[in-house]
């Protein structure tokens, strides 16, 4: 069965590459080709469903063919039914698919995104889960390219199953958390008005590094607004709130553990629940609009969708393989932990004390020089032959001439 799916997947890639005879053929390992083929072969990846697990097996084989060591951590989802007198709890199993490439480094860069469906699609329509498939396309393309790219870090490509369940934990990311140097998240890229690069609400060194890479490859990625509107999402259990769009993905869980993150997110940040949004229109996730054809139409053609996906793929590959990544992450780690702030405060304090001491020494020196100069002036004065000491320091007991009361003025003499 698995071989049949692989054959269908390869056939879908060939079909997608040659579908438009008047357009340039899409490379078979491009993010767009991977995404379209995946969405076509596994169009009903309902969360914790059989087809989600089948698609996980394909991803596992794909990563292995790229040369990665692959693990599939098992996770559980518990669904409680409170409609009756007795509480019924159903248990579902889902899997993450983790491919790791050991380059003999101390730490690892983890790059991840979801691969399953958003929810039971029967409740909404018959979409392909395309907005998530676009992320799968980026991750598969990145995985293939990074399989032959050198880096200062080991590489892990993580496909998350059981989309956005509350029991998700990053401990099952395939890497010990104290060995994770950076998490790069991909979520709904090209499924919305803009694509954003979000690292943290506080500027960090790694964000500057990523911005430079974005500029160097010419990718069209917007900066999040300074004021980031909070949003609320709804489930059957009720509402749950995220601070804003940038914290809606798995990157939030890594950030809570003081791990630097870079998230690539598609949507319209200015809209409430801006993920998967096009200029204020209703979201497409989980609906019959959630297809790559519909996304292409909203983007103005498949070429524009492909360019957005390729841009993010280029940024990730160039960033992970860049020479400046290690310095940027070392600085970011200190900034996040507060060590950098402590050192800056210590430096400022030392500078202040040193400056104050220098000023005090300078003033003392000026005072000393002034005193020495006065002594020199007095000494020079005493050495002059035409001036006697008593001329400079008169005897206080010497009687001064008293003014005369006599009036010798001849004019007024009688």
Rosetta blueprint (number, residue, H / E / L):
1 X L
2 X H
3 X H
4 X H
5 X H
6 X H
7 X H
8 X H
9 X H
10 X H
11 X H
12 X H
13 X H
14 X H
15 X H
16 X H
17 X H
18 X H
19 X L
20 X L
21 X L
22 X L
23 X L
24 X L
25 X L
26 X L
27 X L
28 X L
29 X L
30 X L
31 X H
32 X H
33 X H
34 X H
35 X H
36 X H
37 X H
38 X H
39 X H
40 X H
41 X H
42 X L
43 X L
44 X L
45 X L
46 X L
47 X L
48 X L
49 X L
50 X H
51 X H
52 X H
53 X H
54 X H
55 X H
56 X H
57 X H
58 X H
59 X H
60 X H
61 X H
62 X H
63 X H
64 X H
65 X H
66 X L
67 X L
68 X L
69 X E
70 X E
71 X E
72 X L
73 X L
74 X E
75 X E
76 X E
77 X E
78 X E
79 X E
80 X E
81 X E
82 X L
83 X L
84 X L
85 X L
86 X L
87 X L
88 X E
89 X E
90 X E
91 X E
92 X E
93 X E
94 X E
95 X E
96 X L
97 X E
98 X E
99 X E
100 X E
101 X E
102 X L
103 X L
104 X L
105 X L
106 X L
107 X L
108 X E
109 X E
110 X E
111 X E
112 X E
113 X E
114 X E
115 X L
116 X L
117 X L
118 X L
119 X L
120 X L
121 X H
122 X H
123 X H
124 X L
125 X L
126 X L
127 X L
128 X L
129 X L
130 X H
131 X H
132 X H
133 X H
134 X H
135 X H
136 X H
137 X H
138 X H
139 X H
140 X H
141 X H
142 X H
143 X H
144 X H
145 X H
146 X H
147 X L
148 X L
149 X L
150 X L
151 X L
152 X L
153 X L
154 X E
155 X E
156 X E
157 X E
158 X E
159 X E
160 X E
161 X L
162 X L
163 X L
164 X L
165 X L
166 X L
167 X L
168 X L
169 X L
170 X H
171 X H
172 X H
173 X L
174 X L
175 X L
176 X L
177 X H
178 X H
179 X H
180 X E
181 X E
182 X E
183 X E
184 X E
185 X E
186 X E
187 X E
188 X L
189 X L
190 X L
191 X L
192 X L
193 X L
194 X E
195 X E
196 X E
197 X E
198 X E
199 X L
200 X L
201 X L
202 X L
203 X L
204 X L
205 X H
206 X H
207 X H
208 X H
209 X H
210 X H
211 X H
212 X H
213 X H
214 X H
215 X H
216 X H
217 X H
218 X L
219 X L
220 X L
221 X L
222 X E
223 X E
224 X L
225 X L
226 X L
227 X L
228 X L
229 X L
230 X L
231 X E
232 X E
233 X E
234 X E
235 X E
236 X L
237 X L
238 X E
239 X E
240 X E
241 X E
242 X E
243 X L
244 X L
245 X H
246 X H
247 X H
248 X L
249 X L
250 X L
251 X H
252 X H
253 X H
254 X H
255 X H
256 X L
257 X L
258 X L
259 X L
260 X L
261 X E
262 X E
263 X E
264 X E
265 X E
266 X E
267 X E
268 X L
269 X L
270 X L
271 X L
272 X L
273 X L
274 X L
275 X E
276 X L
277 X L
278 X L
279 X L
280 X L
281 X L
282 X L
283 X L
284 X L
285 X L
286 X L
287 X L
288 X L
289 X L
290 X L
291 X L
292 X H
293 X H
294 X H
295 X H
296 X H
297 X H
298 X H
299 X H
300 X L
301 X L
302 X H
303 X H
304 X H
305 X H
306 X H
307 X H
308 X H
309 X H
310 X H
311 X H
312 X H
313 X H
314 X H
315 X H
316 X H
317 X H
318 X H
319 X H
320 X H
321 X L
322 X L
323 X L
324 X L
325 X H
326 X H
327 X H
328 X H
329 X H
330 X H
331 X H
332 X H
333 X H
334 X H
335 X H
336 X H
337 X H
338 X L
339 X H
340 X H
341 X H
342 X H
343 X H
344 X H
345 X H
346 X H
347 X H
348 X H
349 X H
350 X H
351 X H
352 X H
353 X H
354 X H
355 X H
356 X H
357 X H
358 X H
359 X H
360 X H
361 X H
362 X H
363 X H
364 X H
365 X H
366 X H
367 X H
368 X H
369 X H
370 X H
371 X H
372 X H
373 X H
374 X H
375 X H
376 X H
377 X H
378 X H
379 X H
380 X H
381 X H
382 X H
383 X H
384 X L
385 X L
386 X L
387 X L
388 X L
389 X H
390 X H
391 X H
392 X H
393 X L
394 X L
395 X L
396 X L
397 X L
398 X L
399 X L
400 X L
401 X L
402 X L
403 X L
404 X L
405 X L
406 X L
407 X L
408 X L
409 X L
410 X H
411 X H
412 X H
413 X L
414 X L
